[in-house]
Amino acid sequence: MPKEQIYTVIQKFQLYITIVLMEKIFKQEVMQWVIEVMDLFYQSNKLKPKKERVPDSEFYNDSLNNDVDLRKQAEIFYKEWNFTK
């Protein structure tokens, strides 16, 4: 996938994350999948030649990193995950 397309997809994911956090419509399971898909893009991006990569900074989301208590969210996720087993 060309750099420009990856950039566009990542921006859409970033916008989604920011909106759901700002509007307080955060759904743990959906957010987990969004982050996992973004991680796949991040990992594949790292395999590309440097000139063809999207900058790492594009994968960073201020809203997610500053506004979400990741420890609390991880606890919720693990409780839900263990419940479904």
N, C-alpha and C positions, 0 to 999 in steps of 0.2 A: 504494500500500500504506500503510495507516495506521501511524503512529508506533509504536504498541504492537507491531504485527506485525514491523516492521523490528527493533525492539529485541530481540524474542524470537529472531529468526533470527540476529542478530549475537551474542547471548549463546551460542547453540548452537555457532556457529563458534568463538567465543572458548574455550569449554569444550573443544571438540575440540582446538584448538591446544595448550592448556595440558596436557591429558592426554597427547597423543602426545609432547610434549616431556618431561614428567615421567617417563613410562614408557619413554622412549628407544625409541619405535617410530616415529620420524620418517621419513617417506618424502618425498623431495624433490619428486617430481612431484605427489603428492597435496597437499602443503603449498602448492605453487605455485598449484594450482587454487583452493584454499580462500582464499588471499590475493587472488587475482584476482577471485573472486566477491565477497569482502568489499569490495574496491576499487570494484566496480560499485555496491554498496549505498552506499558512502561518497559516490561521485560523484553518485548520484541523490539522496541525502540533502541534499547541498549545494544542489540545485536547488529544494528545498522552501522554503516560507515559514518564517521562523525559529521560529515557534511550533509548527510541525509536524515539526521536525527532531529526530533523536536526537542527543544531545550528541557532539561529536567524540571526547571522551575514551572513549566506548564502543567505539571502533574501535582503541584502543591495547591491546596485550597485553604485560604485563610479562614473561611467560615468553619470548615470542618476542624481545622487544627486549633482554632481559638475558642470556638463557641460550644464544642461538644466535649463533655467529660468522657473521654474514651475509656477510662477505667470502669466507669459506671455502665457504659454501653457494652463493654466486654462482659461484665458480670451478667447483664440481662441476656446477652446472646448465649452465653454458656448455660444459663438456667433454662432458656427456651430450647436449646439444642439437646441438653440432657433429658428434658421432658419428652421430647419426640422420640427418644431411643426406646 
